[in-house]
Amino acid sequence: MSKLKCVNCGTEIGMPMCCGQPMSNGGDKLYCHKGGMCMCGNANGKPIPTHCDQPMDVV
């Protein structure tokens, strides 16, 4: 499973989940695997989490 890693300090967290599955990377946002069928409010994507005031990298 993909993880998110801080570019400054190296902290890693698991990929956020939506509708029971890890979200997928879509450039500058994370998206639910259900796309437009998502009922959790993530159909249009959500920002990639930040750590140390910087967006995290998908690893």
N, C-alpha and C positions, 0 to 999 in steps of 0.2 A: 504494500500500500504506500502511496505517496505521503511524504511528510513536508512540513514547512520548516525552513531553517533561517534563523536570523543571520543577516550578512555581517553584522558587527560582532556579536558575541558567540555565535554558533549554537544557540539554544534551538532545539528541535521540538516540534509539536506534531501530533497526528493531523492529517487532513480533516478539516471540519466535515461533519456528516449532514446529510439532508435526505429525507424520505428513506432512511435506513441504509444509505450507501455513501461512500466518500464522495465529496464534491470533486468536480473536474476543473482543471486549469483552463481558462479561456483568455489568456493574455494578462490583462490587468484586473480580471475578476475571477471568482470561483462560481461555478454553475452546478445546479442540481442535475442529476442524470436523467430526470424526467422532463427537462426542458420546460416548455410552456404548460405542461400538465402538473407542474409542482404546485401544491396547495400550501406550502410553507412560506411563501413570499420570496423565494429565491429564483423564480423563473427568469428574472432579468439580471441575475447574477448579484453577487455581493462582493465588496472590496476584499482584496487579499489582506489578511491580518497583518498588523505591524508589530514590531518589537524593536526596542532601542530607537524609536521614532522613524523606522525605515520599513517599507514593505518587505515581507519575508519572501525567500526564494523557495520554489517547489523543487524538492530533491527526490 
